[in-house]
Each structure stands twice: as structure tokens, then as C-alpha cells.
């Protein structure tokens, strides 16, 4: 599943977006939707990979309730994405690399497992973390070379 998200992440490189990818699977393991960062592509600060994948999944299913679905993403979700995950009722989130600066699923904050939350999401962290992190670090190094 993480390999699908990594493939989506690589698609972001063409538009100059940070290579983060996401994929949503149903309970049977069928791929429902993918997304990658499109902030630069669409000049939209909310166009994170998770939000794009959630929008595509709900369009395909005709329902905003993604209960019994799993989101797989290459980078720990931020606060905005964690909120979208909770609002769409995703059952499970699997992520690769930790985001020590803005992560909201265990590193800086833990919004999805906060005891005050009305909906709980299972979280699995660190899946192919080195490969996911290396993709982002490589992109950042290339950007810094150009500056």
C-alpha cells in the first residue's frame, strides 16, 4: 500500500510540489483513490496529498463517510489533514516518515488519538519511513541548490 502512495508522491515532482503522496483503500484492500501535493500546481494551500485523496475518494463513492477505509500517506499528516481525516471518519491511517516540525499524528501533536476527540482513528507509523523521508529530503536539497 505504501508503494502506491510513494508512486503518487513522485507525481508531485513534475509541478514542483513537495513529493508527498496518499492512497485510500477500502476494507477489501481495493484502491479507491490517490492524491499528491498540488499546492504549487493549483496555487492552493489546502491541496495536500491527503485532502486530494479524500476528495477523490468521496467523489468516487458518493459518500463523505470513509468509515472502514484506510489512508496511506508518505509523510505524517499535518493538523489540517488530521482534521480532514477525522471529519471523513477514516478508520486507519498509515504513514511513512515523521514530520518533526508540523506532524499532528504523534510527533508535534496527536490529534487523531486525543482522548477528547469524538472519533478515534487507528494509526500506524514508520512504514517505509526511510524511503519516504529520502524522497522529501532529496527534493528539499534540490530546491536549496537552485536558491
N, C-alpha and C positions, 0 to 999 in steps of 0.2 A: 504493500500500500504506500509506503514512504517513497518507493521508487517512482510511483505515479506523481506524487507531489513534487519530487525533485525534477522530473521531466517538465512539469508545469512551471517550476521556478526558472528553469533555463529559458523558457519562452519570454520571460520578462526582460532578458538582456537586450533583445532587439530594440526595445523602446527606451533603453537607458534606465529602467526601473531596477530597484534593488531586487535581486533574484530570490523572492520568496514565493513558494507555490503551495497550493492547498487542493485537497481532493475530498469529496464526500462519498461515502459508501453506505448502502443500506445494510440491514441485518444479515442478508444473504451474502454480503461481500461484493455486490454488484456496484460498479462505479456509476454514480448518479451525476456528478458534476466536478469540474475542476476550475481553478482560478489562479491567477498570478497577480502580483502587484501591477497596477495600472495607473498609479498616481501621476507619473510623468506623461504617460500616453494620453490620459484623459484630463489632465490638469485638475485632478480630483483628490483631495486629501483623504477621503474616505475609501478610496479604491484599493484597499488592502486585499491580499490574496484570499483571506478568509471571508471577507464581505462579498467579494465577487463570487466565490464558490457557493456561499449561502444563497445569494440572489439567483444564481443559475439553478441551483437545486430546487428552490421553492417554485421557480417558474416551471421547471420540468414536471414537478409533482403536483402543481396546482394547490399547494398547501404550505403554509408557513411553519407548521409543526414538523420539526425534523426529529421527533422522538424516534428511538430505535435506529438512529443513523450515527455514523462516526465521521468526524472531521480529522483528517491527517494533514499536518502543516509542517513545513520545514523549519520554522522559527517559532519560538514561544509567542503566543498571541499577546498583543498589547491590551490596554484597558478597553479601548473602543471595540476591538474584536472579541474580547472576553464578554463584553456586554451583548454583542450580537449573537454570540454562541449561546449565552443563557436565554436570551429572548426567543431564539429559534428552537429551544428545547433539545439541542443536540445531546445525545446520551453520553458519548465518549469523545474525548479529544486526545489525539496522539501527536506529539510534536518532537522535532529533532533537536535543533540547537537551542540552548538557553539564551535569553536576551537579558543580560545583566543590567541594562540601562532602562528598559521600558517594559519588561516582561510582567504580565499580570496573571500568570497561571503558576506561580510558585517562586519566582526569583525576587522581584521587587514587591509585588502584591500577589495575592492568591484569591482572585475574585470568584472563580468558579467553585471553590471549596470553602468559601467563607460560611461559617455556621449561620450567619444572618440571612443568607440567600434563600430564596423560596424554591429554587430548583437546583439540584445537585448534578454535576457532570463528572463522570469518571475521567481522570487524567492519567496518561502515561507519557513520561518524559524521556528524552535522550535517545530516541530511536534513530540510528544512523547519524548521531549528533556530530561526529567529526566531519562526515561528508557534507552534511547540511551547512555546518559552520564554515567549512572551507570554501564553499561556493560564494557565500556572502563576503567573507574576508578577501577573497580574490577580486571580487567586484570592487570593494572599497579601495583596495590597493591600486587598482587600475584607475579609478576616479582620482585618487590623490596624485598619481603620476601626471595626469592631464592638467591638474591645477597648478 
